[in-house]
Amino acid sequence: MPSAPDESGRVPLEGMDSWSFLPFEQQGDEHRITLERDDGVQAAMTLPEFVTRGDELSEIARLVARARDRWDELKGLGA
């Protein structure tokens, strides 16, 4: 995961050109992580606090982003 957020706090999601992380929120023992696509669509997930490594977070985030992209594509087909 790149370490330098842009001026709005967004960090590009490696391997997913149109997705970025928004600033993380801590909720007790969990992280609330929101991803945002370039068109403004968001996908949020809540992970346990022990999921902290950048490579783990990025891997999970890519799965969520791909699933959201696929869901949007299927909606467009009337599925």
N, C-alpha and C positions, 0 to 999 in steps of 0.2 A: 504494500500500500504506500503510495507516495506520502512523504511527510509534510509537504508544504501545501496548506490549504490556500485557496484563492481569497480575495478580499471579502467575500461573503461567508467564508468558512467551509466552502465545499471542497471536497477532495475527490478527484477523478477515481472511478473504480477501474483498476487495472484489468485490461482484457475486455472491457465493455465500454466502447467509445462514447456512447450517449448517456451513460449513468454516472452519478457522483454520490458520494456520501455527504449527508448534511451533518452538522455537528451532533455528536452523540449526546444522549441524555442518560444520566444515572437515575435508576428507579429502585431504591433499596439495594438488593443483591443482584440486580439485573441491569443490562444495558438496553436502552431503546435506541435502535439504529434505523434511521430513515434514509432511504435511497431516493434520488430524484432523477428522472430522465430529462433530457434537454427540452422536451415539450411540456414539462411541468408535472407529469404523472409521477406520483410517489408510491413507494412500497415500504412498509415499516415492518420491523421484526423486533422481538424482544429475546435476548439471549442471556444465559446465566453469566455471572461475573467472571467465571473461570475461562470463558472464551475471550481471550485478550490479545492473542498474537495476531499481528496484521495479516499473515498468510491465511490463518483460519477464518478470520473475519471476512477477508476478500473472497475466499472460496465459497463460504455460505452466501455472501451477498451476490456473487455471480449466479448461483443457483436460483436465488429469489428473483433477480433481475431477468434471467432467461425465462423463468416460469411466467412472470408478468408479461413479457413480450409475447410469449406463445399464447397466453390467455387473450391478449388484445387482438392477436392475429385470428384466433378462432372466433372471437366475437364478430369480427368483420366478415366471417364466412357464414354467419347465422347459426353457428353451433351452440 
